[in-house]
């Protein structure tokens, strides 16, 4: 277990999955054994990554490309990030990841993220491959 478990903010039906990392600077990796968004569905396994210090989700490339092609975010050349209108928060579809045999839904409130460098109605599209 990394850190502690916040019983006020988290449900008590959590699961443990094996994590791995390459070095002290890499995000923790885990296996994503399935993914769904709208009509797209795959059971092809891939590596997901999470870093508690970043507001971005790293997902397997095939799944990332499906989401990217479906939702068509814009690329900001100056900031070198993907963006979309903040009005898409809560409107884009949920992503459902299968991890450790359980499905976890992620609403667009968590992957369309307001950041301080964008004050023109755009939000960061916080997924990467």
VENRADA-V843515 format. One record per residue. N is the residue number from 1. RES is the residue in one letter. SS is DSSP state (H for helix, E for strand, L for the rest). PHI is phi in degrees with one decimal (* if undefined). PSI is psi in degrees with one decimal (* if undefined). Layout:
# VENRADA-V843515
<<N/RES/SS/PHI/PSI> <N/RES/SS/PHI/PSI>>
This chain:
# VENRADA-V843515
<<1/X/L/*/132.4> <2/X/L/-99.4/124.8> <3/X/L/71.6/-151.1> <4/X/L/-123.5/177.6> <5/X/L/-108.5/123.5> <6/X/L/-88.3/101.5> <7/X/L/-75.0/-15.9> <8/X/L/-78.9/-35.5> <9/X/L/-101.9/-14.8> <10/X/L/-119.6/148.4> <11/X/L/-72.3/161.8> <12/X/L/-92.0/9.5> <13/X/L/-105.0/46.6> <14/X/L/-76.9/163.7> <15/X/L/-127.8/159.2> <16/X/L/-108.2/135.5> <17/X/L/-130.3/149.8> <18/X/L/-63.6/136.2> <19/X/L/-118.1/152.7> <20/X/E/-141.9/160.6> <21/X/L/-149.2/155.1> <22/X/L/-89.0/-37.7> <23/X/L/-158.0/-178.0> <24/X/L/-67.9/-11.0> <25/X/L/-107.0/-2.3> <26/X/L/-94.8/146.6> <27/X/L/-65.2/156.9> <28/X/E/-69.3/139.1> <29/X/E/-110.4/150.6> <30/X/E/-151.4/163.6> <31/X/E/-88.5/128.2> <32/X/E/-102.7/114.0> <33/X/L/-97.7/0.1> <34/X/E/-171.2/160.2> <35/X/E/-156.3/141.5> <36/X/E/-140.3/141.4> <37/X/E/-153.9/123.7> <38/X/L/49.5/-124.8> <39/X/L/-87.6/-6.5> <40/X/E/-83.9/132.8> <41/X/E/-148.3/137.7> <42/X/E/-142.7/147.5> <43/X/L/-113.4/14.0> <44/X/L/-73.3/127.3> <45/X/L/-75.7/150.8> <46/X/E/-157.1/178.9> <47/X/E/-101.2/126.1> <48/X/E/-102.6/157.1> <49/X/E/-136.8/146.6> <50/X/E/-137.8/141.6> <51/X/L/-137.8/117.2> <52/X/L/-66.6/-13.0> <53/X/L/-92.4/-4.0> <54/X/L/-121.5/148.6> <55/X/L/-99.4/54.5> <56/X/L/-144.8/146.7> <57/X/E/-107.6/125.6> <58/X/E/-97.2/123.1> <59/X/L/-125.5/162.7> <60/X/L/-56.6/145.2> <61/X/H/-55.9/-45.9> <62/X/H/-59.8/-42.2> <63/X/H/-69.0/-41.3> <64/X/H/-59.2/-46.3> <65/X/H/-63.5/-37.0> <66/X/H/-62.4/-44.8> <67/X/H/-67.2/-45.6> <68/X/H/-58.9/-47.1> <69/X/H/-68.6/-29.7> <70/X/H/-77.2/-44.3> <71/X/H/-98.7/-15.3> <72/X/L/49.0/62.3> <73/X/L/-69.1/163.2> <74/X/E/-95.5/158.2> <75/X/E/-108.1/126.9> <76/X/E/-92.1/111.0> <77/X/L/-63.4/-37.9> <78/X/L/-67.7/-47.2> <79/X/L/-89.2/-13.5> <80/X/L/60.1/43.4> <81/X/E/-136.5/160.4> <82/X/E/-82.0/142.7> <83/X/E/-135.4/163.4> <84/X/E/-153.7/165.4> <85/X/E/-62.7/137.9> <86/X/H/-62.6/-19.5> <87/X/H/-66.2/-12.8> <88/X/H/-81.2/-9.5> <89/X/L/-60.5/126.1> <90/X/L/80.6/-9.5> <91/X/L/-101.9/-33.1> <92/X/L/-66.0/155.6> <93/X/L/-69.5/158.1> <94/X/L/-69.7/144.8> <95/X/E/-100.4/135.0> <96/X/E/-118.4/116.6> <97/X/E/-104.6/136.5> <98/X/E/-99.0/116.3> <99/X/E/-133.5/127.2> <100/X/L/60.5/29.7> <101/X/L/82.8/1.5> <102/X/E/-121.3/148.1> <103/X/E/-87.7/135.6> <104/X/E/-125.7/122.5> <105/X/E/-93.9/137.1> <106/X/E/-124.0/111.7> <107/X/L/-76.6/161.3> <108/X/L/-67.6/-11.6> <109/X/L/-62.1/-20.5> <110/X/L/-103.7/-12.2> <111/X/L/-118.0/-2.0> <112/X/E/-111.6/103.3> <113/X/E/-118.5/129.2> <114/X/L/-73.9/127.6> <115/X/L/-125.8/158.3> <116/X/L/-67.6/-26.3> <117/X/L/-77.1/-12.6> <118/X/L/-113.0/111.3> <119/X/L/-122.3/24.2> <120/X/L/-114.7/24.6> <121/X/L/89.3/1.5> <122/X/E/-99.6/150.4> <123/X/E/-122.7/161.2> <124/X/E/-74.9/140.4> <125/X/E/-95.4/94.3> <126/X/L/-88.4/54.8> <127/X/E/-131.7/147.2> <128/X/E/-143.5/165.0> <129/X/L/-102.8/*>>
